């Protein structure tokens, strides 16, 4: 993962860190729960201020970090990524795609009128946009985007829709698709799932099912694994935590019959066969965007650390609106994350 990629992803809440959706009596499940581990206390070497960037005020940061305004006037940002040309491409929920040529430069709108645009990803010079009900492909040539035809269409939408995209090392793509309701039995198996597509975008099947809103997807470079952030249901009050899950073929995330508790991650409800969370986040915090650092951005102390942006509750109040660090440790059934 490039330095610029990590910086761009964190810019959802931390623009320039160092350099740079919504939601029976519970029965406890005996399945594995995340095991706490000591949180490392890194001692990052402060970087010099980026040139010509204004400091971002009102943001709480760990010692050794600073926040700067990378770009302004971008609306409600839903996803971003650095393109093969080194420029930052930013998607907004209002349906626009903008490009920022360099830190501090003005944003220039490239596309508008996109239907509820939530995800984007690059593979070589092809840009894929996840918009309501479909995925569109554009081609970059000499700084200009062309194309825009759908490579996938007819995806189920209602309360939620298709979310982020992540290209995999083997050429496949993963795509999160949210549920059509808060709590229901889905008629379409593509709903509330992480889907796999081959390199030509032919459908390869459901990878993770029972994921109410699998919004963010990120690749862990050291292992080649993908991880997904999942938003819990709304109708259980303070019970269901949002959570992080490693994407594994055939995994069941449990919705709507099972949910993880906060803060211990224990599973509640009817949880036979449900995968335990890698990490949990505050209920209704809308844990969405995620990036996993390979150590190049913030140094070895942060290698294999996930950074998850909490959008915030949809009913107001202080929940969320922050970046959560997840220290990934262990492997297989014993893998866990310390937040």
N, C-alpha and C positions, 0 to 999 in steps of 0.2 A: 504494500500500500504506500502510495506516494505521500510525501509531506503535505502537498497541496490538497490531496484528497481528504486527509484527516481534518485539515483546517477548514475545508469547505463544509464538511458534515457537521462539525461542531459549531459552525457559524449560525445554525438555527437558534441557539441561545447564547453561545460564546463566540462572538465575532472577533477572531484574532487572539485566541488563547495561547499565550507564549509567542505565537506568530499569527497565527491567525487572529375510538375517540369516544369517543365517549363510552355507559355501562348499564315446609319441611324442616325441619330442624337439622342443622348440620351434624354429620357423623364423621368423626375423625378417621382418616385412612391410615393404615399401618405402613404404607409405602414410604420409600426413601424420601427424606427431606434434605434441603441444602445444609451442609455442615459448615458452621462458621469457621473461618480461618483468620489468623492475625492479618490485619491490614498493613501492608508495607508502608513505611513512612519515607517516601522518596525525598531526595534533596536536589530538586532540579536547579540547574544553573540558569539564572535569568538571562533571557536573550535581550539584545538591545531593541529599543522601540523600532517598529517598522517605519520606514520613511514616509512622511506626508500622510500619516493616518491619525485621526483624532482618537483620543482615548474614549472608551465606552464607559460612561458613568453608571452608578447604581447597580453594579453586578458584583456579587460576592465571589471571591476567588481564593484558592489555596495559595500559600506562600510560594513565591517564585514565579507566579503566573501574572500575566497582564491581558487585558482585553482591549481591542481596538475596533473601530468601525471600518469594515472592509468595503461595504457598499450601502447605499441608502435608496429609498424609494422603490422597494421591491414588492410591496404588498404583503400578503399572508403567504410566506414561503412554506412550501410543502416538501421540496426536495432540491438538491443541488449536486453538481459534480463538475470536476475539471475535465475539459475536453482534451482531445489529442493535440489541439493547438495551444494548450496552456491557459486558455481562458476559462473563467467560471461561468457555467450555465445554471440558471436559477429558474425553478418552476414555481408558480403561485397558484393557489386554489381558485383565484379569479379567472384562470384560463390563459395565462400568458407565460411565455418563455422568454427570459431576458439573458443577455450575456454581459459580463463585466470583464473588460479586456485586461485589467491589471488592478492591484489593490488600490482603492481610493478612486478609481475611475467611475464615471457615470454609467449607469445601466442602460443598455439599449435593447428595446423590445424586438424580438425576432418573429414570434408567433403570438397571436391573440385569438380569442374565441374558442379556446380548447374547453371541452366539457369536463368540469371537475378533475383537474390534473393533479395527481398525487405522487407519481413516481417517475424517475428517469434513470437511465443507465447507458453507458457507452460500451461498445465493443468495436475496437479499431476506429474507423471513421463513421460508423453507424450509431445514431442516437435513437434510443427507444423511449417513448413516452407512454406511461400508464395513465390513460384518461378513462372517464366513466364508460365501462362496458367493453373497452378494447385496448389494444396496445398498438401504437403507430410507430413506423420506422422512418427516420429521416437520414439523409446522407450529407456529410460535411465535405465540401470541396472548395478550396481557396477561400475559406471563411464564410461560405454561403451554404445554407441548408436547403435541400431539395427533397422531393418525395412527400411522405406523410401518409402513405397508404397503410391500412390496417394489416398487421401480421397475425393478430388474434382479434376476433370479434364475438359478440353474443355472450359475453361473460355476465353472470347473474349480478344484478344490482337492485338495491332498494335502500334499506337503512344504511348499509355500507356498500363497498364496491371493491374493485381491484386496486391494490396499493403499490408498494415498492417492487422493483425488479432487481435481481442480482445475477450477473453472469457468473457461471461456474467454470473452474479450471478445465473441465472436460468438454467445454463447448456448450453445455446445456444452459438454460435459463430457469430461475425460480421466480415465481410470481405469487404474492399474497392476495387472497380474495376474501373479503369480509362477509359476514352473515347478512341475510336480508332482513333480520329482525333482532330483537334483544334476546329473546328466548323462544325457540321453536324447533320443530323437526324439519330440517331442510329437505326439499324435494330434489334439489340439484346437488350432486356430490361435489361439484366445484365450489359451492358456497362454503364459507367458514373453513377454508383450506389453504395450504401452500401447494401450488401446482408446479409441475415440472414440464418444460418444453425442450425439444431437441434444438440443435443449433439453427435449423431452418424454421423453427417455431411450430413444428408439428407437435401435437399434444402427446405427452408421455405419461400422464396420469397424476393422481393425487399423491403427494409425499407425506404431508401432515394433515390430518383431519381433526375436526372438533376444535378449531381455532377461531374464536368468535370474531376477532378483527386482527389478523396477522399483519400489522402495518409495516414495520421496519424489517429489512433483511440486510445482513452484512456477512462478509466472508472473513474467516480467520485464516490469514495467510500461512501461518505455521503448520496448520493441520489440513487445510483445504475444506474445513467444515463451514457451513452456513448457520447463522443464528437468526431467530425471529423474535420480535417483540409482539406480545399479544395483549389486547385490551379486554378486561373482564366485563361481565354483564352488569347491568344497572339495577336490576330488581332485587338485589340481595343486600342493600344498604352498604354497611362497611365490611361485608364479608369477603368479596372476591378481590384478590390482589391482581394487578396487571403483572405479567411475568415474561421471563426470557426462556426460550427453549432452543436446544440444538436441533437443527433440521435433520431428521433421520427417516429414511424410507419406512412407511408403515406406522409412523408414530401417531398416537391419539392424544390430543391436547385436552380432551375431556368435556368441552362445552357441548350441550348445556348442563349435563348431568353432574359434573365434577368441577371444582374450582380450588385454587390454592389460597391459603390464608396469609395475611400479613401480620407480623413480619417474619414468621418462622417458615413459611412455605409449605406447611403441612396440607395435605389434600383432604377435602371434605365433600360429602355427597356420595354418589354411586361411582366409585373410582377404580373399579377393576380394570386393569390394563392401561391405565392412564399414565403418561410420562410425567415424572416429577419435574418441577421447574428448576432451571439452573440458577435463577435469581428471581426475587419478587420485588415489586414496586408498590407504592402506596395505592390503595383502592381508588379508582376513578382518576388517577393522575394522568391517564392517557399517555403511557410510555410508548413513544412512536419511533422517532429517528434513532438510528444506531450506527456506529462505526467502531471497528476494532483495530487498535493501533498495533503495528508490527515492530515498534521500538524506534523507528526512524524519526518520528515526529517529536516525541518528548523524552527519548532515551530509554535505556534498558529497563529502568524501574517501571515503565508503563507498557512494556511489550506484552502483548496478549491481553491487554486491558480493553474492555468494552466501555464506550461512552454512550449513554442513552439519554435522549432528550424527553422530558416529561412536558407535554403540551399544556396540561392543566385540566381541571375538572370543567365539565360543561354546565355546571350549575353555579359557578362563581366560587369565590373563596380562595385561600392561599395554596391549596393543594397543587403540586406540580410546579411548572414554570422554572425548571432547573435542569442541569445536566447531572446525571448519576454515573459515577465510575463503578464498573464491575470488574473485579479482579478474578479472572478465570483461572481455575486450578483443577487438578485431577483429570481423569479421563474415563470414558465409558459411563457405567452406572454410578461411579463415585464422583463424577464431575460436578462442580458446584461453583458458584460465584459469590464473592463477598462484596457487598455494596458499602 
